[in-house]
Amino acid sequence: MIFLLIAVLTLFPLFLHANTPLFTSNPAVYSTVMNQFMKGFFENFELPYPTQIINCYNEKGTKLFFDLLEVSYQLGQDLIEGETETYRPMIDSMDDLYDEMTPYLICQWQTQEWKNLLNKLDPNYEIPEKEAFYLQFMSKFIRLHTEGQIVEWSVLLDHTQQELIVGNYFRAGSEYGKAYTRAGFFFNNTMIEYLKFEAFDLGFIMAMDFRYEDSSIFCYTKEDVEPSIEWFYELAKAITEADIDDITNTTEEFFKSSGERIIHQLPEHVGKCLAGIPGTQRFHEKFGLDAQVPVFPYALTHFSKRRPEPYYNSMTYIWEKFDDWDFLNAGLAFGDLLKKVLNDYSYRGR
């Protein structure tokens, strides 16, 4: 999967030059680019030139690969420019392309060359399930943005871009190996719940216009994060499964039963940490509210009663994104909803 990531995050600058396309419909051109690029990348890590991985990609697979690059380039530009409205539908396009590439990715993951590369990068690295890898990829990509590093990281890719433009694909792969090492995309299957919440929280802080240091993820470890993502997951599920005329009662019941039970599963140190993070202060400043959980039950219930249709539509969308493993867009949508809820709550008085 590193190969896909390499391509997605490295080759997309090529599409800035739409009037002078780098690739044609000639299959030999696609094969040459991929072959030389991968040779350069593997040499950067002092590994033998790959042949098995390259053989996994026929003309169709390679074309899908470059289609994904184009969408990824636009996504990167939107993140740099803060255009989240156009960014969201692009995630859906990337999802579709990613699904089509599944057979090629499975082939790649099964090669010994791939396993050797993983072991070289991190002996503890595990090949994740398809959904988990996509989750990891998006979390890291957005984290670079929210940390304010994506522009800096793009500069690191400039040498790669220039080598690709002039057709020096081997050198481009070698240069990207340096940038890839800087980014550090590594994975362990025990991290899945942590990555789910990180992606959700990153989406949430983007919706709030906060920065990465405001994230609540710093209060968790991979061992104690599960109840937090479960809380949002179960709330969205409960509302989605309810009749729209009964969503206020469903919301109230959630907070009294399963919602309260889930919150009590959080270790005490997590609650203390959440009370002291910068995001809590920013939250208070933004809405004039205490960011502790007790304000949410009343505000959400009140909003569901006054504006049931927008509340229901938002929750069903969040649930759909959870079900698709798109935790990032679920977090963005929850942030958008919460802004409406708390602005309404503040305006009408407490």
Backbone torsions as a table, in degrees:
resi	resn	phi	psi	omega
1	MET	NA	-21.9	176.7
2	ILE	-59.8	-35.4	-179.9
3	PHE	-59.0	-46.5	178.5
4	LEU	-59.7	-44.1	-177.9
5	LEU	-64.6	-41.1	176.8
6	ILE	-54.1	-49.4	-176.0
7	ALA	-67.6	-46.7	-177.0
8	VAL	-57.4	-45.3	-173.0
9	LEU	-93.7	-4.3	-178.5
10	THR	-111.1	-47.4	-171.2
11	LEU	-82.6	-13.0	-175.3
12	PHE	-62.1	-24.1	176.8
13	PRO	-61.6	-18.0	-179.6
14	LEU	-60.6	-29.2	-173.1
15	PHE	-78.4	-1.4	167.5
16	LEU	-62.0	-27.1	-173.6
17	HIS	-102.4	57.3	-174.4
18	ALA	-65.7	-26.9	-178.6
19	ASN	-78.6	-13.7	178.2
20	THR	-129.8	74.2	-173.0
21	PRO	-59.3	136.9	179.8
22	LEU	-75.3	-34.9	-174.4
23	PHE	-113.1	153.3	176.9
24	THR	-119.0	-173.4	178.2
25	SER	-81.6	0.5	-179.9
26	ASN	-73.5	115.6	-178.4
27	PRO	-57.0	-32.2	-178.6
28	ALA	-64.2	-32.7	179.5
29	VAL	-67.7	-44.8	177.7
30	TYR	-58.7	-47.3	-177.8
31	SER	-62.1	-40.3	-179.8
32	THR	-64.6	-44.1	-179.8
33	VAL	-60.8	-49.1	-177.5
34	MET	-65.7	-41.6	-179.2
35	ASN	-61.4	-50.5	-177.2
36	GLN	-68.7	-39.5	179.7
37	PHE	-62.5	-45.1	-178.8
38	MET	-67.9	-35.1	175.9
39	LYS	-61.0	-45.6	179.4
40	GLY	-63.7	-39.5	-179.8
41	PHE	-66.4	-45.8	-178.8
42	PHE	-66.4	-36.5	178.8
43	GLU	-63.8	-33.1	178.8
44	ASN	-58.2	-31.0	179.7
45	PHE	-100.0	14.6	177.6
46	GLU	56.4	44.7	177.3
47	LEU	-116.6	153.9	179.0
48	PRO	-60.9	153.5	178.2
49	TYR	-60.7	135.9	-178.7
50	PRO	-80.4	146.3	172.7
51	THR	-128.4	-37.1	-177.6
52	GLN	-64.3	-45.3	-177.8
53	ILE	-62.4	-44.2	-179.4
54	ILE	-61.3	-37.0	179.8
55	ASN	-69.3	-12.3	178.2
56	CYS	-74.0	-17.5	-173.1
57	TYR	-110.9	111.4	172.3
58	ASN	-87.8	-170.1	-177.0
59	GLU	-61.2	-44.5	-179.8
60	LYS	-61.8	-46.8	-178.9
61	GLY	-61.8	-38.9	180.0
62	THR	-68.3	-38.9	177.6
63	LYS	-64.6	-41.8	175.6
64	LEU	-58.9	-41.4	179.6
65	PHE	-56.1	-46.7	-177.7
66	PHE	-77.3	-27.5	171.4
67	ASP	-61.4	-41.7	179.0
68	LEU	-63.4	-35.3	178.6
69	LEU	-62.5	-40.9	-177.7
70	GLU	-64.8	-45.4	177.5
71	VAL	-62.4	-39.5	-179.1
72	SER	-65.1	-37.3	177.1
73	TYR	-60.8	-47.2	179.3
74	GLN	-61.6	-38.8	177.8
75	LEU	-61.0	-46.8	179.5
76	GLY	-60.7	-40.9	178.7
77	GLN	-64.1	-41.4	179.4
78	ASP	-63.9	-38.0	179.1
79	LEU	-66.2	-41.6	178.9
80	ILE	-63.5	-39.6	-176.5
81	GLU	-88.5	-6.0	178.9
82	GLY	76.0	22.5	-178.3
83	GLU	-87.9	75.3	-175.0
84	THR	-71.6	-22.7	-179.1
85	GLU	-69.2	-40.1	177.3
86	THR	-82.0	-23.1	179.0
87	TYR	-63.3	-40.4	-172.4
88	ARG	-62.7	-48.2	177.4
89	PRO	-64.9	-25.5	178.0
90	MET	-68.0	-31.4	175.0
91	ILE	-60.1	-40.8	178.8
92	ASP	-63.6	-40.6	177.7
93	SER	-63.4	-40.5	179.2
94	MET	-65.3	-39.2	177.3
95	ASP	-57.2	-46.2	-177.5
96	ASP	-63.1	-46.2	179.2
97	LEU	-62.9	-40.5	-179.5
98	TYR	-61.4	-41.5	178.9
99	ASP	-62.4	-41.8	180.0
100	GLU	-65.5	-27.6	-177.3
101	MET	-84.1	-4.0	-174.5
102	THR	-49.9	-49.6	-178.1
103	PRO	-61.3	-33.4	179.5
104	TYR	-72.0	-37.2	179.1
105	LEU	-68.0	-41.0	178.7
106	ILE	-60.4	-43.0	176.8
107	CYS	-58.1	-46.6	-178.9
108	GLN	-61.0	-44.6	-177.2
109	TRP	-62.9	-25.4	-174.9
110	GLN	-87.3	-5.4	-178.8
111	THR	-77.5	148.8	176.7
112	GLN	-67.9	-31.7	177.3
113	GLU	-59.9	-40.2	179.7
114	TRP	-65.9	-44.2	179.3
115	LYS	-63.6	-37.9	178.0
116	ASN	-64.2	-39.6	178.9
117	LEU	-65.6	-43.6	178.7
118	LEU	-59.3	-44.6	-179.2
119	ASN	-64.6	-33.8	178.3
120	LYS	-68.5	-40.0	-178.0
121	LEU	-75.1	-41.2	-178.6
122	ASP	-163.7	111.3	-179.0
123	PRO	-58.8	-21.3	-179.3
124	ASN	-94.3	0.6	-178.6
125	TYR	-65.7	138.8	176.0
126	GLU	-120.5	143.1	175.9
127	ILE	-75.2	115.0	-175.7
128	PRO	-80.3	167.8	169.1
129	GLU	-64.0	159.5	-175.4
130	LYS	-54.6	-47.6	-177.5
131	GLU	-64.9	-38.5	-178.3
132	ALA	-67.7	-36.4	178.7
133	PHE	-67.7	-42.5	179.1
134	TYR	-60.1	-39.5	176.8
135	LEU	-60.8	-45.2	179.6
136	GLN	-63.7	-44.5	-179.3
137	PHE	-58.6	-49.6	-176.8
138	MET	-68.1	-36.9	178.9
139	SER	-60.2	-47.5	-178.3
140	LYS	-67.1	-40.7	-179.4
141	PHE	-61.9	-45.3	-179.5
142	ILE	-72.3	-33.8	179.3
143	ARG	-62.5	-40.1	176.4
144	LEU	-57.6	-36.6	179.5
145	HIS	-71.3	-49.9	-175.4
146	THR	-70.5	-23.4	174.1
147	GLU	-79.9	-5.2	-178.8
148	GLY	75.7	20.7	-175.3
149	GLN	-106.0	-5.2	-171.8
150	ILE	-67.3	-33.8	177.7
151	VAL	-68.3	-45.0	177.5
152	GLU	-59.5	-42.9	-179.3
153	TRP	-66.3	-34.9	177.6
154	SER	-64.2	-34.3	177.0
155	VAL	-62.9	-37.6	178.2
156	LEU	-62.9	-25.9	179.9
157	LEU	-86.9	-3.0	-174.7
158	ASP	-62.0	-40.3	178.7
159	HIS	-61.7	-40.3	177.1
160	THR	-60.4	-47.4	-178.8
161	GLN	-58.4	-47.2	-177.2
162	GLN	-63.4	-38.4	178.5
163	GLU	-66.2	-36.9	178.2
164	LEU	-67.1	-40.9	-177.9
165	ILE	-60.9	-39.3	-178.8
166	VAL	-86.7	0.9	175.4
167	GLY	86.0	14.9	178.0
168	ASN	-93.9	76.1	-170.7
169	TYR	-69.3	-33.8	178.4
170	PHE	-63.2	-47.5	179.6
171	ARG	-65.4	-34.7	177.7
172	ALA	-61.3	-44.6	178.4
173	GLY	-62.8	-39.8	178.9
174	SER	-65.0	-43.4	179.7
175	GLU	-64.5	-38.0	-179.3
176	TYR	-67.5	-29.9	177.4
177	GLY	-55.5	-35.6	179.1
178	LYS	-69.7	-43.8	179.5
179	ALA	-66.9	-37.1	-179.7
180	TYR	-64.2	-40.6	178.3
181	THR	-61.4	-36.6	178.5
182	ARG	-64.5	-37.2	-175.9
183	ALA	-75.4	-40.0	176.0
184	GLY	67.6	69.9	179.1
185	PHE	-97.4	89.8	-179.3
186	PHE	-124.8	159.1	-167.6
187	PHE	-145.9	146.8	170.9
188	ASN	-139.4	136.8	-173.9
189	ASN	-62.5	-19.6	176.7
190	THR	-72.1	-8.3	-176.3
191	MET	-91.5	1.0	-169.6
192	ILE	-59.7	-49.2	-179.3
193	GLU	-63.6	-37.3	178.2
194	TYR	-63.3	-43.7	179.8
195	LEU	-66.8	-35.3	176.0
196	LYS	-58.4	-50.2	-177.8
197	PHE	-70.1	-37.6	178.6
198	GLU	-60.5	-45.3	179.5
199	ALA	-62.8	-43.8	178.7
200	PHE	-61.7	-45.5	-177.2
201	ASP	-68.8	-35.0	176.7
202	LEU	-64.1	-41.9	175.3
203	GLY	-61.6	-41.6	-179.5
204	PHE	-62.7	-47.0	-177.3
205	ILE	-71.2	-26.8	173.0
206	MET	-66.2	-42.2	178.4
207	ALA	-62.6	-32.7	-179.5
208	MET	-85.4	-3.5	-174.9
209	ASP	61.5	34.1	174.8
210	PHE	-92.8	177.9	178.0
211	ARG	-113.4	171.3	-174.7
212	TYR	-61.3	-33.2	180.0
213	GLU	-68.2	-13.1	176.6
214	ASP	-85.4	-4.8	-174.3
215	SER	-67.2	144.4	176.8
216	SER	-81.5	-5.9	-176.9
217	ILE	-60.5	-25.7	-178.5
218	PHE	-67.7	-14.2	-179.4
219	CYS	-87.5	-4.1	-173.3
220	TYR	-117.7	158.9	165.8
221	THR	-118.1	171.1	179.7
222	LYS	-65.8	-17.9	-179.1
223	GLU	-82.4	-25.5	-172.5
224	ASP	-120.8	12.5	-174.5
225	VAL	-86.2	-20.3	-170.5
226	GLU	-56.5	-42.8	-179.1
227	PRO	-59.0	-32.3	-177.6
228	SER	-67.7	-46.9	178.7
229	ILE	-70.3	-30.7	177.9
230	GLU	-63.9	-35.9	-179.1
231	TRP	-60.0	-50.1	-179.8
232	PHE	-67.6	-39.7	-179.8
233	TYR	-61.0	-48.7	-177.1
234	GLU	-69.8	-34.1	177.0
235	LEU	-64.4	-48.4	179.9
236	ALA	-62.4	-39.2	179.3
237	LYS	-64.9	-43.9	-178.6
238	ALA	-61.8	-43.6	-179.4
239	ILE	-68.8	-40.5	-179.8
240	THR	-61.8	-37.2	-177.1
241	GLU	-83.5	-9.4	-178.0
242	ALA	-86.9	159.2	170.2
243	ASP	-73.7	140.7	-175.8
244	ILE	-58.9	-28.3	179.0
245	ASP	-75.3	-10.2	-175.8
246	ASP	-118.1	14.4	-172.8
247	ILE	-72.2	-25.7	176.9
248	THR	-67.6	-46.1	177.1
249	ASN	-62.6	-39.1	179.1
250	THR	-63.8	-40.7	178.3
251	THR	-63.8	-47.4	178.8
252	GLU	-60.2	-42.9	-178.5
253	GLU	-66.2	-37.1	178.3
254	PHE	-59.6	-48.4	-177.6
255	PHE	-66.0	-27.7	-179.2
256	LYS	-84.1	-23.5	-173.3
257	SER	-117.6	-95.0	-172.9
258	SER	-64.4	-37.0	178.8
259	GLY	-61.5	-44.0	179.4
260	GLU	-67.6	-39.4	179.0
261	ARG	-61.5	-42.8	-179.6
262	ILE	-65.2	-43.2	-179.3
263	ILE	-60.7	-37.7	-179.4
264	HIS	-68.6	-13.2	177.4
265	GLN	-79.8	-14.4	179.8
266	LEU	-72.0	135.0	176.6
267	PRO	-61.7	151.6	-178.0
268	GLU	-59.1	-36.3	-177.3
269	HIS	-65.2	-26.9	178.5
270	VAL	-67.6	-45.6	178.6
271	GLY	-60.2	-42.1	179.1
272	LYS	-65.4	-39.8	179.6
273	CYS	-65.1	-45.1	-178.8
274	LEU	-60.4	-33.0	-179.8
275	ALA	-68.6	-20.4	-173.6
276	GLY	-111.2	-0.1	-176.0
277	ILE	-76.8	156.5	179.3
278	PRO	-57.3	-33.2	-178.8
279	GLY	-62.0	-32.5	178.3
280	THR	-64.4	-43.6	178.4
281	GLN	-64.8	-43.1	178.9
282	ARG	-63.1	-39.2	178.7
283	PHE	-60.3	-45.2	179.7
284	HIS	-61.8	-43.6	-178.9
285	GLU	-66.7	-37.5	-176.0
286	LYS	-69.1	-40.7	-174.6
287	PHE	-114.2	-4.9	-176.6
288	GLY	66.7	30.7	-175.9
289	LEU	-127.6	156.2	169.6
290	ASP	-76.9	130.4	-174.5
291	ALA	-82.2	12.0	179.1
292	GLN	-72.9	154.0	-174.0
293	VAL	-55.9	-36.5	-175.4
294	PRO	-54.9	-22.9	179.0
295	VAL	-74.1	-26.3	-175.0
296	PHE	-67.3	-45.0	-177.9
297	PRO	-56.4	-47.2	-178.6
298	TYR	-66.8	-45.7	-176.5
299	ALA	-64.0	-44.3	179.8
300	LEU	-66.6	-42.2	179.2
301	THR	-63.4	-43.4	179.4
302	HIS	-61.0	-43.7	-179.3
303	PHE	-66.5	-40.4	-179.8
304	SER	-63.0	-29.2	179.9
305	LYS	-77.9	-41.4	-177.0
306	ARG	-79.6	-38.8	-174.1
307	ARG	-133.4	67.7	-173.0
308	PRO	-62.8	-37.6	-175.1
309	GLU	-68.9	-49.3	176.9
310	PRO	-61.5	-36.3	178.7
311	TYR	-63.7	-48.2	-178.8
312	TYR	-64.1	-44.6	-179.3
313	ASN	-62.8	-40.4	179.3
314	SER	-64.7	-44.8	-177.8
315	MET	-66.8	-38.6	178.6
316	THR	-67.8	-35.6	176.7
317	TYR	-65.4	-43.6	178.8
318	ILE	-60.7	-42.4	179.5
319	TRP	-63.5	-41.7	177.8
320	GLU	-60.6	-41.1	179.7
321	LYS	-68.1	-39.6	173.6
322	PHE	-57.5	-46.6	-176.4
323	ASP	-64.6	-27.6	178.3
324	ASP	-89.6	3.9	-175.3
325	TRP	65.3	20.3	177.8
326	ASP	-94.9	69.8	-175.2
327	PHE	-69.4	-25.7	178.4
328	LEU	-63.9	-51.0	179.2
329	ASN	-70.1	-27.1	173.2
330	ALA	-62.7	-42.9	178.4
331	GLY	-66.2	-40.9	175.7
332	LEU	-59.1	-45.1	-178.5
333	ALA	-67.0	-38.5	178.3
334	PHE	-67.1	-38.5	176.6
335	GLY	-61.9	-42.8	177.8
336	ASP	-61.6	-44.3	179.2
337	LEU	-63.5	-44.7	-176.3
338	LEU	-65.0	-34.5	176.0
339	LYS	-61.4	-43.6	177.4
340	LYS	-63.8	-43.6	-178.6
341	VAL	-61.7	-49.0	-174.5
342	LEU	-76.7	-31.7	173.8
343	ASN	-65.4	-40.5	177.0
344	ASP	-65.8	-42.9	179.9
345	TYR	-63.3	-43.0	-179.6
346	SER	-68.7	-40.5	-176.5
347	TYR	-65.5	-39.9	-175.1
348	ARG	-88.6	-2.8	178.0
349	GLY	88.0	158.0	-176.1
350	ARG	-106.2	NA	NA
